[in-house]
Amino acid sequence: MRPAAELEEYVRGYADTIGANAPLTIAAVKRCVTEYVRDPAKRDLAACQAAVDACFASADYTEGRTAFMEKRRPVFKGR
């Protein structure tokens, strides 16, 4: 078991990694997790798919791919 300080550092680092992602991706993940924890009969999987599709159709997606190819950090704008 990890000491509390080490665990806190790990969680903070993980949260920073998530926070550095594109805003639309973070929103899509939140939506999908929210739907996943609902009763299976009440899940809106179409909304999850729409959120994911919006990510792939976004300018941020293009920026992420371009930045990767140029070996630089992406600059996401949430669109």
All heavy atoms as an XYZ file, in Angstrom:
608
protein
N       0.844     -1.183      0.000
C       0.000      0.000      0.000
C       0.884      1.240      0.000
O       1.868      1.319      0.729
C      -0.899     -0.017      1.215
C      -1.880      1.073      1.242
S      -3.216      0.447      2.217
C      -4.467      1.463      2.127
N       0.502      2.212     -0.785
C       1.286      3.436     -0.901
C       1.004      4.372      0.269
O      -0.133      4.472      0.724
C       0.926      4.169     -2.183
C       1.325      3.436     -3.425
C       0.944      4.241     -4.632
N       1.452      3.582     -5.822
C       1.293      4.034     -7.032
N       0.625      5.131     -7.239
N       1.776      3.390     -8.056
N       2.026      5.101      0.697
C       1.783      6.137      1.716
C       0.868      7.223      1.138
O       0.821      7.444     -0.066
C       3.172      6.698      1.998
C       4.140      5.721      1.431
C       3.426      4.968      0.365
N       0.152      7.905      2.003
C      -0.831      8.907      1.573
C      -0.208      9.981      0.688
O      -0.795     10.364     -0.326
C      -1.501      9.541      2.785
N       0.974     10.464      1.023
C       1.611     11.525      0.244
C       1.950     11.034     -1.165
O       1.765     11.757     -2.147
C       2.869     12.017      0.951
N       2.400      9.810     -1.270
C       2.735      9.244     -2.574
C       1.471      9.055     -3.415
O       1.463      9.343     -4.612
C       3.464      7.908     -2.405
C       3.934      7.298     -3.708
C       4.653      5.985     -3.506
O       5.248      5.762     -2.434
O       4.607      5.173     -4.440
N       0.419      8.587     -2.784
C      -0.849      8.403     -3.478
C      -1.406      9.744     -3.951
O      -1.884      9.869     -5.087
C      -1.858      7.695     -2.573
C      -3.189      7.359     -3.202
C      -3.011      6.460     -4.418
C      -4.095      6.689     -2.182
N      -1.317     10.747     -3.092
C      -1.797     12.080     -3.462
C      -1.020     12.611     -4.668
O      -1.596     13.168     -5.598
C      -1.665     13.045     -2.291
C      -2.192     14.433     -2.597
C      -2.091     15.381     -1.422
O      -2.026     14.927     -0.270
O      -2.081     16.598     -1.686
N       0.278     12.422     -4.669
C       1.114     12.870     -5.781
C       0.736     12.140     -7.067
O       0.647     12.738     -8.143
C       2.590     12.630     -5.463
C       3.547     13.154     -6.515
C       4.993     12.930     -6.138
O       5.312     12.887     -4.939
O       5.814     12.798     -7.058
N       0.492     10.848     -6.956
C       0.092     10.049     -8.112
C      -1.235     10.540     -8.684
O      -1.371     10.744     -9.889
C      -0.011      8.568     -7.728
C      -0.564      7.702     -8.826
C       0.241      7.285     -9.874
C      -1.907      7.327     -8.830
C      -0.273      6.507    -10.898
C      -2.433      6.553     -9.848
C      -1.609      6.143    -10.877
O      -2.130      5.384    -11.888
N      -2.209     10.751     -7.802
C      -3.533     11.207     -8.237
C      -3.431     12.590     -8.860
O      -4.045     12.866     -9.901
C      -4.541     11.192     -7.065
C      -5.840     11.879     -7.436
C      -4.790      9.768     -6.608
N      -2.659     13.462     -8.278
C      -2.495     14.816     -8.825
C      -1.867     14.752    -10.222
O      -2.302     15.428    -11.147
C      -1.633     15.668     -7.890
C      -1.572     17.131     -8.291
C      -0.781     17.968     -7.296
N      -1.208     17.787     -5.926
C      -2.248     18.396     -5.354
N      -2.987     19.217     -6.057
N      -2.553     18.187     -4.098
N      -0.850     13.919    -10.386
C      -0.214     13.757    -11.695
C      -1.181     13.204    -12.725
O      -1.201     13.638    -13.879
N      -1.987     12.242    -12.305
C      -2.986     11.653    -13.202
C      -4.024     12.702    -13.599
O      -4.390     12.814    -14.770
C      -3.644     10.454    -12.520
C      -4.432      9.583    -13.438
C      -3.815      8.859    -14.446
C      -5.806      9.468    -13.303
C      -4.554      8.050    -15.295
C      -6.547      8.666    -14.142
C      -5.921      7.955    -15.144
O      -6.646      7.166    -15.980
N      -4.472     13.491    -12.653
C      -5.452     14.545    -12.928
C      -4.861     15.598    -13.874
O      -5.549     16.078    -14.777
C      -5.914     15.193    -11.631
N      -3.588     15.936    -13.687
C      -2.928     16.894    -14.579
C      -2.850     16.349    -16.001
O      -3.035     17.085    -16.973
C      -1.536     17.234    -14.072
C      -1.544     18.096    -12.823
O      -2.598     18.694    -12.507
O      -0.492     18.169    -12.152
N      -2.578     15.055    -16.126
C      -2.524     14.423    -17.444
C      -3.880     14.491    -18.128
O      -3.988     14.834    -19.308
C      -2.064     12.953    -17.319
O      -0.749     12.932    -16.746
C      -2.040     12.259    -18.663
N      -4.920     14.183    -17.387
C      -6.271     14.258    -17.950
C      -6.606     15.700    -18.323
O      -7.130     15.971    -19.403
C      -7.312     13.705    -16.955
C      -7.118     12.200    -16.785
C      -8.737     14.033    -17.407
C      -7.916     11.586    -15.657
N      -6.277     16.630    -17.458
C      -6.582     18.040    -17.685
C      -5.868     18.639    -18.883
O      -6.315     19.639    -19.449
N      -4.771     18.025    -19.313
C      -4.019     18.528    -20.457
C      -4.628     18.088    -21.786
O      -4.183     18.529    -22.840
C      -2.566     18.061    -20.372
N      -5.631     17.236    -21.736
C      -6.282     16.774    -22.960
C      -7.207     17.845    -23.517
O      -7.516     18.833    -22.862
C      -7.085     15.496    -22.681
C      -6.189     14.294    -22.593
O      -5.552     13.929    -23.569
N      -6.126     13.688    -21.428
N      -7.656     17.601    -24.726
C      -8.561     18.542    -25.390
C      -9.863     18.655    -24.600
O     -10.402     17.651    -24.146
C      -8.844     18.064    -26.811
N     -10.377     19.861    -24.452
C     -11.613     20.067    -23.682
C     -12.790     19.242    -24.193
O     -13.583     18.741    -23.399
C     -11.889     21.564    -23.833
C     -10.580     22.172    -24.194
C      -9.816     21.121    -24.937
N     -12.910     19.085    -25.500
C     -14.023     18.303    -26.041
C     -13.879     16.832    -25.670
O     -14.873     16.147    -25.408
C     -14.088     18.444    -27.561
C     -14.432     19.838    -28.069
C     -14.362     19.880    -29.597
C     -15.803     20.269    -27.598
N     -12.653     16.349    -25.629
C     -12.413     14.959    -25.243
C     -12.769     14.747    -23.783
O     -13.403     13.749    -23.427
C     -10.948     14.573    -25.503
O     -10.662     14.769    -26.891
C     -10.672     13.138    -25.131
N     -12.378     15.673    -22.934
C     -12.711     15.568    -21.510
C     -14.229     15.559    -21.335
O     -14.781     14.742    -20.588
C     -12.070     16.718    -20.715
C     -10.534     16.576    -20.740
C     -12.570     16.741    -19.271
C      -9.791     17.776    -20.198
N     -14.924     16.440    -22.045
C     -16.389     16.491    -21.949
C     -17.012     15.185    -22.435
O     -17.971     14.687    -21.828
C     -16.927     17.672    -22.749
N     -16.471     14.613    -23.518
C     -17.010     13.356    -24.041
C     -16.806     12.223    -23.044
O     -17.706     11.394    -22.842
C     -16.354     13.022    -25.379
N     -15.647     12.179    -22.427
C     -15.383     11.131    -21.430
C     -16.327     11.284    -20.241
O     -16.896     10.299    -19.762
C     -13.908     11.148    -20.981
C     -13.684     10.252    -19.778
C     -13.006     10.731    -22.127
N     -16.515     12.504    -19.779
C     -17.446     12.738    -18.663
C     -18.851     12.263    -19.027
O     -19.533     11.627    -18.222
C     -17.496     14.227    -18.307
C     -16.307     14.723    -17.535
C     -16.499     16.218    -17.284
C     -15.539     16.760    -16.297
N     -15.783     18.197    -16.048
N     -19.283     12.577    -20.242
C     -20.616     12.168    -20.682
C     -20.738     10.647    -20.697
O     -21.716     10.073    -20.219
C     -20.914     12.743    -22.072
C     -22.267     12.327    -22.642
C     -23.373     12.835    -21.692
N     -24.674     12.363    -22.056
C     -25.603     13.085    -22.642
N     -25.361     14.331    -22.978
N     -26.783     12.569    -22.882
N     -19.716      9.984    -21.252
C     -19.749      8.522    -21.358
C     -19.712      7.853    -19.985
O     -20.430      6.879    -19.747
C     -18.607      8.033    -22.236
S     -18.811      8.511    -23.972
N     -18.920      8.380    -19.070
C     -18.860      7.815    -17.716
C     -20.207      8.022    -17.023
O     -20.724      7.104    -16.363
C     -17.708      8.428    -16.893
C     -17.815      8.058    -15.429
C     -16.363      7.986    -17.461
N     -20.785      9.201    -17.193
C     -22.097      9.475    -16.595
C     -23.138      8.483    -17.095
O     -23.931      7.945    -16.307
C     -22.537     10.907    -16.922
O     -21.599     11.822    -16.358
C     -23.923     11.207    -16.370
N     -23.133      8.214    -18.375
C     -24.089      7.260    -18.931
C     -23.792      5.840    -18.456
O     -24.704      5.067    -18.185
C     -24.090      7.320    -20.465
C     -24.615      8.617    -21.029
C     -26.026      8.965    -20.614
O     -26.856      8.043    -20.477
O     -26.324     10.162    -20.440
N     -22.524      5.499    -18.336
C     -22.143      4.141    -17.928
C     -22.646      3.800    -16.529
O     -23.061      2.670    -16.279
C     -20.623      3.975    -17.994
C     -20.180      2.608    -17.558
C     -20.302      1.519    -18.411
C     -19.670      2.392    -16.286
C     -19.913      0.249    -18.022
C     -19.280      1.122    -15.884
C     -19.400      0.056    -16.748
O     -19.027     -1.196    -16.348
N     -22.620      4.770    -15.625
C     -23.022      4.486    -14.248
C     -24.546      4.492    -14.064
O     -25.035      4.124    -13.007
C     -22.352      5.438    -13.224
C     -20.849      5.300    -13.264
C     -22.760      6.878    -13.451
N     -25.273      4.872    -15.098
C     -26.740      4.828    -15.038
C     -27.234      3.389    -15.190
O     -26.522      2.509    -15.649
C     -27.341      5.655    -16.158
C     -27.199      7.117    -15.941
C     -27.947      7.878    -16.975
N     -27.799      9.292    -16.632
C     -28.257     10.267    -17.341
N     -28.925     10.020    -18.450
N     -28.069     11.507    -16.978
N     -28.477      3.218    -14.833
C     -29.134      1.944    -15.065
C     -29.043      1.631    -16.563
O     -29.292      2.514    -17.390
C     -30.599      2.060    -14.644
C     -31.346      0.780    -14.836
O     -31.872      0.577    -15.963
O     -31.433      0.001    -13.881
N     -28.661      0.411    -16.934
C     -28.489      0.085    -18.353
C     -29.695      0.430    -19.229
O     -29.535      0.843    -20.378
C     -28.225     -1.425    -18.349
C     -27.573     -1.672    -17.031
C     -28.259     -0.717    -16.082
N     -30.873      0.322    -18.706
C     -32.076      0.624    -19.488
C     -32.243      2.122    -19.742
O     -32.988      2.528    -20.634
C     -33.308      0.085    -18.773
N     -31.553      2.949    -18.963
C     -31.699      4.399    -19.080
C     -30.500      5.077    -19.744
O     -30.474      6.298    -19.856
C     -31.925      5.009    -17.699
C     -33.227      4.541    -17.069
C     -33.412      5.146    -15.709
C     -34.719      4.634    -15.092
N     -34.924      5.162    -13.754
N     -29.528      4.303    -20.169
C     -28.328      4.879    -20.787
C     -28.644      5.455    -22.161
O     -29.381      4.883    -22.940
C     -27.248      3.813    -20.939
C     -26.670      3.384    -19.631
C     -25.635      2.311    -19.825
N     -25.170      1.848    -18.521
C     -24.587      0.685    -18.323
N     -24.370     -0.148    -19.335
N     -24.196      0.343    -17.118
N     -28.038      6.593    -22.435
C     -28.194      7.241    -23.742
C     -26.904      7.037    -24.522
O     -26.030      7.906    -24.564
C     -28.511      8.722    -23.556
C     -28.843      9.420    -24.861
O     -28.692      8.807    -25.944
O     -29.244     10.597    -24.796
N     -26.788      5.876    -25.143
C     -25.572      5.549    -25.878
C     -25.427      6.385    -27.143
O     -24.305      6.645    -27.590
C     -25.536      4.056    -26.198
C     -25.537      3.133    -24.974
C     -25.459      1.673    -25.409
C     -24.390      3.472    -24.033
N     -26.541      6.837    -27.686
C     -26.475      7.711    -28.865
C     -25.803      9.035    -28.507
O     -25.024      9.579    -29.304
C     -27.871      7.957    -29.426
N     -26.062      9.542    -27.315
C     -25.414     10.778    -26.865
C     -23.919     10.567    -26.692
O     -23.113     11.456    -27.015
C     -26.034     11.264    -25.565
N     -23.544      9.395    -26.195
C     -22.112      9.075    -26.062
C     -21.453      9.059    -27.430
O     -20.382      9.639    -27.622
C     -21.923      7.724    -25.380
S     -22.421      7.696    -23.663
N     -22.094      8.395    -28.381
C     -21.529      8.307    -29.734
C     -21.436      9.684    -30.366
O     -20.450     10.014    -31.026
C     -22.357      7.372    -30.609
C     -21.703      7.083    -31.946
C     -20.356      6.396    -31.803
O     -20.268      5.347    -31.189
N     -19.321      6.988    -32.353
N     -22.441     10.507    -30.160
C     -22.425     11.864    -30.706
C     -21.280     12.682    -30.122
O     -20.617     13.445    -30.844
C     -23.765     12.556    -30.440
N     -21.022     12.521    -28.838
C     -19.920     13.245    -28.193
C     -18.573     12.801    -28.759
O     -17.695     13.630    -29.026
C     -19.961     13.031    -26.684
N     -18.415     11.509    -28.955
C     -17.162     10.982    -29.525
C     -17.014     11.449    -30.975
O     -15.933     11.894    -31.388
C     -17.117      9.444    -29.416
C     -15.951      8.872    -30.193
C     -17.034      9.025    -27.951
N     -18.090     11.366    -31.737
C     -18.046     11.815    -33.133
C     -17.671     13.292    -33.230
O     -16.903     13.692    -34.121
C     -19.393     11.574    -33.818
C     -19.694     10.103    -34.032
O     -18.778      9.261    -33.907
O     -20.875      9.784    -34.303
N     -18.191     14.103    -32.313
C     -17.872     15.530    -32.303
C     -16.387     15.764    -32.060
O     -15.795     16.685    -32.630
C     -18.708     16.255    -31.242
N     -15.780     14.923    -31.251
C     -14.338     15.040    -31.006
C     -13.561     14.836    -32.304
O     -12.659     15.606    -32.633
C     -13.872     14.025    -29.965
S     -14.440     14.358    -28.307
N     -13.917     13.779    -33.026
C     -13.198     13.465    -34.260
C     -13.444     14.493    -35.365
O     -12.630     14.639    -36.270
C     -13.557     12.062    -34.750
C     -12.865     10.983    -33.975
C     -13.558     10.234    -33.044
C     -11.520     10.721    -34.167
C     -12.928      9.235    -32.320
C     -10.871      9.723    -33.451
C     -11.578      8.979    -32.526
N     -14.543     15.214    -35.286
C     -14.870     16.225    -36.295
C     -14.370     17.613    -35.903
O     -14.602     18.577    -36.636
C     -16.383     16.263    -36.505
N     -13.668     17.732    -34.801
C     -13.293     19.047    -34.272
C     -11.944     19.552    -34.798
O     -11.088     18.784    -35.250
C     -13.231     18.989    -32.745
O     -12.110     18.233    -32.328
N     -11.782     20.858    -34.659
C     -10.496     21.487    -34.978
C      -9.430     21.013    -33.992
O      -8.248     20.901    -34.358
C     -10.636     23.015    -34.930
N      -9.824     20.716    -32.756
C      -8.867     20.208    -31.769
C      -8.277     18.866    -32.201
O      -7.106     18.591    -31.971
C      -9.518     20.055    -30.396
C      -9.602     21.362    -29.624
O      -9.030     22.375    -30.084
O     -10.236     21.363    -28.557
N      -9.088     18.024    -32.832
C      -8.596     16.736    -33.325
C      -7.520     16.961    -34.383
O      -6.445     16.360    -34.335
C      -9.747     15.910    -33.891
C      -9.312     14.589    -34.457
C      -8.953     13.541    -33.618
C      -9.262     14.374    -35.825
C      -8.549     12.318    -34.126
C      -8.868     13.158    -36.343
C      -8.512     12.130    -35.494
O      -8.117     10.922    -35.999
N      -7.796     17.871    -35.302
C      -6.814     18.200    -36.336
C      -5.551     18.761    -35.701
O      -4.432     18.400    -36.084
C      -7.415     19.210    -37.340
O      -8.595     18.632    -37.908
C      -6.437     19.554    -38.438
N      -5.722     19.645    -34.723
C      -4.570     20.226    -34.025
C      -3.752     19.150    -33.321
O      -2.519     19.158    -33.364
C      -5.025     21.287    -33.025
C      -3.977     21.740    -32.026
C      -2.720     22.368    -32.619
O      -2.681     22.672    -33.822
O      -1.737     22.536    -31.868
N      -4.418     18.220    -32.671
C      -3.709     17.147    -31.972
C      -2.887     16.294    -32.921
O      -1.728     15.962    -32.646
N      -3.466     15.939    -34.043
C      -2.737     15.133    -35.046
C      -1.570     15.918    -35.632
O      -0.477     15.389    -35.804
C      -3.689     14.693    -36.144
C      -4.678     13.648    -35.682
C      -5.639     13.302    -36.793
N      -4.925     12.991    -38.026
C      -5.017     11.865    -38.689
N      -5.815     10.928    -38.274
N      -4.348     11.673    -39.794
N      -1.805     17.188    -35.944
C      -0.748     18.026    -36.507
C       0.390     18.196    -35.514
O       1.570     18.061    -35.866
C      -1.314     19.399    -36.922
O      -2.363     19.196    -37.869
C      -0.246     20.283    -37.520
N       0.048     18.474    -34.274
C       1.069     18.649    -33.238
C       1.884     17.366    -33.058
O       3.103     17.420    -32.898
C       0.419     19.056    -31.922
N       1.225     16.231    -33.097
C       1.933     14.955    -32.961
C       2.942     14.792    -34.096
O       4.098     14.430    -33.863
C       0.940     13.796    -32.969
C       1.595     12.459    -32.890
C       2.037     11.955    -31.673
C       1.794     11.704    -34.031
C       2.665     10.716    -31.600
C       2.408     10.462    -33.971
C       2.839      9.971    -32.753
N       2.516     15.060    -35.311
C       3.409     14.916    -36.462
C       4.563     15.913    -36.417
O       5.661     15.621    -36.876
C       2.622     15.083    -37.768
C       1.563     14.015    -37.973
S       2.227     12.343    -38.003
C       3.038     12.370    -39.572
N       4.307     17.082    -35.851
C       5.341     18.117    -35.741
C       6.145     18.000    -34.447
O       7.014     18.823    -34.182
C       4.702     19.501    -35.835
C       4.076     19.766    -37.189
C       3.320     21.077    -37.262
O       3.168     21.763    -36.219
O       2.869     21.424    -38.366
N       5.833     16.976    -33.659
C       6.531     16.707    -32.393
C       6.531     17.920    -31.465
O       7.532     18.360    -30.948
C       7.958     16.226    -32.649
C       7.998     14.901    -33.391
C       9.400     14.440    -33.602
C       9.547     13.114    -34.261
N       8.574     12.540    -35.078
N       5.323     18.464    -31.264
C       5.146     19.597    -30.352
C       3.881     19.362    -29.542
O       3.086     18.497    -29.841
C       5.033     20.905    -31.128
C       3.838     20.958    -32.054
C       3.682     22.327    -32.714
N       2.619     22.338    -33.692
C       1.321     22.436    -33.414
N       0.909     22.545    -32.159
N       0.406     22.428    -34.371
N       3.732     20.145    -28.492
C       2.524     20.054    -27.669
C       1.369     20.721    -28.406
O       1.525     21.796    -28.973
C       2.715     20.759    -26.336
C       3.614     20.015    -25.402
C       3.661     20.735    -24.047
N       4.144     19.810    -23.061
C       3.382     19.137    -22.211
N       2.093     19.329    -22.200
N       3.916     18.297    -21.349
N       0.200     20.097    -28.383
C      -0.946     20.721    -29.044
C      -1.477     21.907    -28.254
O      -1.300     21.994    -27.044
C      -1.985     19.592    -29.070
C      -1.589     18.694    -27.971
C      -0.106     18.807    -27.821
N      -2.097     22.811    -28.967
C      -2.759     23.960    -28.355
C      -4.249     23.790    -28.654
O      -4.720     24.098    -29.743
C      -2.224     25.285    -28.921
C      -2.959     26.471    -28.291
C      -0.729     25.397    -28.725
N      -4.974     23.257    -27.671
C      -6.395     22.989    -27.844
C      -7.220     24.232    -27.534
O      -6.899     24.972    -26.623
C      -6.837     21.827    -26.956
C      -6.160     20.536    -27.275
C      -5.415     19.863    -26.326
C      -6.248     19.998    -28.544
C      -4.800     18.667    -26.616
C      -5.633     18.776    -28.849
C      -4.901     18.119    -27.892
N      -8.276     24.429    -28.311
C      -9.125     25.606    -28.134
C     -10.576     25.273    -27.833
O     -11.420     26.141    -27.761
C      -9.036     26.488    -29.371
C      -7.620     26.988    -29.566
C      -7.487     27.900    -30.743
C      -6.031     28.364    -30.798
N      -5.715     29.059    -32.025
N     -10.879     23.986    -27.709
C     -12.241     23.598    -27.373
C     -13.224     23.734    -28.508
O     -14.412     23.931    -28.301
N     -12.726     23.579    -29.727
C     -13.638     23.620    -30.877
C     -13.212     22.631    -31.935
O     -12.180     22.113    -31.979
C     -13.762     24.989    -31.498
C     -12.525     25.829    -31.389
C     -12.623     27.094    -32.125
N     -11.231     27.282    -32.512
C     -10.709     28.358    -32.894
N     -11.429     29.395    -33.048
N      -9.460     28.459    -33.184
